[in-house]
Amino acid sequence: MSDNAQRPIRVVVAKVGLDGHDRGAKVIATALRDAGMEVIYTGLRQTPEMVVATALQEDADAIGISILSGAHMTVFPKIINLMKEKGLDNVLLTGGGIIPEEDMEQLNTMGTGKLFGPSSPTADIAEYINGWVHEHRKELF
């Protein structure tokens, strides 16, 4: 067995930009930890570059962006491009916050995974991440 075979799923949870509301991100981080995942919470005011660098450094399986500022159509495409540049093709980019349905659909087309609204059950988010990682990163299990 490789060293990765037994490790928990690693998720970077980040708040990008000037959005200072992190209660939701902290709730998600706690729920993912409770679901057995290792969570690296980057804190407030991260840049897309900082988030992708953290994902690389931490060998993350997923990146979760919490965004309430309305900048989702700028932030997610920037992170997608940086992930491609760094070869993070097998890392899930997901997130949530105040994102209109039509923007979610456009972001999904650009390369994000499922995006979640404010009333999404945390168990659904954990189940989605777990399922995606098991499907796409079979070498871990």
C-alpha positions as CSV (number, residue, x, y, z in Angstrom):
1,M,0.0,0.0,0.0
2,S,1.2,3.5,-0.8
3,D,1.4,6.2,1.9
4,N,-1.7,7.8,0.3
5,A,-3.8,4.7,0.6
6,Q,-4.8,5.4,4.2
7,R,-4.8,9.1,4.3
8,P,-8.1,11.1,4.7
9,I,-9.4,13.2,1.9
10,R,-7.8,16.7,2.1
11,V,-9.9,19.8,1.4
12,V,-8.7,23.4,1.3
13,V,-11.5,25.7,2.4
14,A,-10.9,29.3,1.5
15,K,-12.4,32.8,1.5
16,V,-11.2,34.7,-1.5
17,G,-11.1,38.5,-1.8
18,L,-12.4,41.1,0.5
19,D,-15.4,39.1,1.7
20,G,-15.1,39.1,5.5
21,H,-18.0,36.8,6.3
22,D,-16.5,33.4,7.2
23,R,-19.1,31.8,9.4
24,G,-20.4,29.6,6.6
25,A,-16.8,28.5,5.7
26,K,-16.1,27.6,9.3
27,V,-19.4,25.6,9.5
28,I,-18.4,23.7,6.3
29,A,-14.9,23.1,7.6
30,T,-16.2,21.6,10.8
31,A,-18.8,19.5,8.9
32,L,-16.1,18.1,6.6
33,R,-13.8,17.3,9.6
34,D,-16.7,15.6,11.3
35,A,-17.1,13.5,8.1
36,G,-13.5,12.3,8.4
37,M,-11.8,14.7,6.1
38,E,-8.6,16.7,6.8
39,V,-9.5,20.4,6.3
40,I,-7.0,23.2,5.7
41,Y,-8.9,26.5,6.3
42,T,-6.9,29.3,4.8
43,G,-8.8,32.1,6.6
44,L,-10.0,35.4,5.1
45,R,-8.8,37.6,2.3
46,Q,-7.0,35.0,0.2
47,T,-6.0,35.5,-3.4
48,P,-6.6,32.8,-6.0
49,E,-2.9,32.4,-6.2
50,M,-2.6,31.7,-2.4
51,V,-5.4,29.2,-2.6
52,V,-3.9,27.2,-5.4
53,A,-0.5,27.4,-3.8
54,T,-2.0,26.0,-0.5
55,A,-3.7,23.2,-2.5
56,L,-0.4,22.2,-4.1
57,Q,1.5,22.4,-0.8
58,E,-1.1,20.4,1.1
59,D,-1.6,17.8,-1.7
60,A,-5.3,18.6,-1.6
61,D,-8.0,16.4,-3.1
62,A,-10.5,19.3,-3.2
63,I,-10.7,23.1,-3.0
64,G,-13.8,24.6,-1.5
65,I,-14.4,28.3,-2.1
66,S,-16.9,30.2,0.1
67,I,-18.0,33.4,-1.6
68,L,-20.7,35.9,-0.7
69,S,-19.2,39.0,-2.4
70,G,-20.7,38.6,-5.8
71,A,-17.2,38.1,-7.3
72,H,-17.7,34.4,-8.2
73,M,-17.6,35.0,-12.0
74,T,-14.1,36.4,-11.5
75,V,-12.7,34.3,-8.7
76,F,-13.7,30.8,-9.9
77,P,-12.3,31.3,-13.5
78,K,-9.1,32.6,-12.1
79,I,-8.7,29.6,-9.8
80,I,-9.6,27.2,-12.7
81,N,-6.9,28.7,-14.9
82,L,-4.3,28.6,-12.1
83,M,-5.2,25.0,-11.3
84,K,-4.7,24.1,-15.0
85,E,-1.3,26.0,-15.0
86,K,-0.2,24.0,-12.0
87,G,-1.4,20.6,-13.2
88,L,-4.1,20.2,-10.6
89,D,-6.4,18.4,-13.1
90,N,-7.3,15.7,-10.5
91,V,-8.4,18.2,-7.8
92,L,-12.0,19.1,-7.3
93,L,-12.9,22.8,-7.3
94,T,-16.2,23.2,-5.5
95,G,-17.8,25.9,-3.4
96,G,-20.8,27.8,-2.4
97,G,-22.4,31.0,-1.2
98,I,-24.6,33.5,-2.9
99,I,-24.3,32.4,-6.5
100,P,-27.3,32.6,-8.9
101,E,-28.3,29.3,-10.6
102,E,-27.4,30.6,-14.1
103,D,-23.9,31.5,-12.9
104,M,-23.6,28.1,-11.2
105,E,-24.4,26.5,-14.6
106,Q,-21.9,28.6,-16.4
107,L,-19.2,27.9,-13.8
108,N,-19.9,24.2,-14.1
109,T,-19.3,24.4,-17.8
110,M,-16.0,26.2,-17.2
111,G,-14.8,23.4,-14.9
112,T,-16.1,23.8,-11.4
113,G,-17.7,20.9,-9.6
114,K,-21.1,21.2,-8.0
115,L,-21.7,24.6,-6.3
116,F,-23.9,24.9,-3.2
117,G,-26.3,27.6,-2.0
118,P,-26.7,28.9,1.6
119,S,-29.4,26.3,2.6
120,S,-27.5,23.2,1.4
121,P,-27.2,20.5,4.0
122,T,-23.6,20.0,5.1
123,A,-24.0,16.3,4.8
124,D,-24.8,16.7,1.1
125,I,-21.6,18.7,0.6
126,A,-19.5,16.1,2.4
127,E,-21.1,13.3,0.5
128,Y,-20.5,15.1,-2.8
129,I,-16.8,15.7,-2.1
130,N,-16.3,12.1,-0.8
131,G,-18.0,10.6,-3.9
132,W,-16.1,12.8,-6.4
133,V,-12.7,12.0,-4.8
134,H,-13.4,8.3,-4.6
135,E,-14.4,8.4,-8.3
136,H,-11.5,10.5,-9.6
137,R,-8.7,9.6,-7.2
138,K,-8.9,5.8,-7.0
139,E,-5.2,5.5,-6.2
140,L,-6.0,6.9,-2.7
141,F,-8.3,4.0,-1.8
